[in-house]
Amino acid sequence: MFRQQNKGQASVEFLIIMSIIFIMATLVLGKFFNVSDTTFSMILLKNHTLKELQKQNDFYFIEKIDDPEFFQNSEGKNSVNIKITINGFQNGELETEIKKAENTITEKTKFEEANVQVIFV
């Protein structure tokens, strides 16, 4: 006479199983695909640059950040070169402040030397 329907129970079990699979996949993929120091150096440069641009009274924005070029210099140190293009007029003081990101990059990555080239367009 009364038939019990288990449709709701099946969807809850499905959600639990899918959640477990998602969590396991995230943990496993996190071990294989780490953020490299080259990517992290770009993130540090962008973060530092945005903080400096906020302090300016004039309008500037980041046009692009080129892919970092990493190499070993003549002394055998791990080095990285990064070019950042900023849309706005030439500002020597701003350029100097942005270049201070070199210190942050060398402190927080494996690179022993960082060179930031600021280009205004």
C-alpha positions, 0 to 999 in steps of 0.5 A: 500500500505505502511504497517507500521512495529512496530517491532523496537518499540516492542523491545525498549519497551521490553528493557525498561520493562526488565531494570525496572524489573532488577533495581527493583530486584536488589534493593529488593534483596539488602535489603534481602542479606546484606554482613555480618560482617564475610564476610566483615572481610575477605575482610578487611583482604585480602585487608590489606594482599595484600597491605603488600605482594606488599611491599615484595621483595620475592614472596608470595601469599595467599593460602587461608583464612578460614571462620571466627569463630565468638563467644563471649569471656569470657568478653561477647565481640563479637570476630572473629578468622580468619586464613590466609595461605600464600605460602612463607617462614616464615617472622616474620615482615610480620606476624606482619604487617598482624596482624595489620589488626585486628585493621581495622577489629575491627574499621569497623565491629561490632566485638570488638575483632579480632584475625588473625592467619597467617600460612606460608606453 
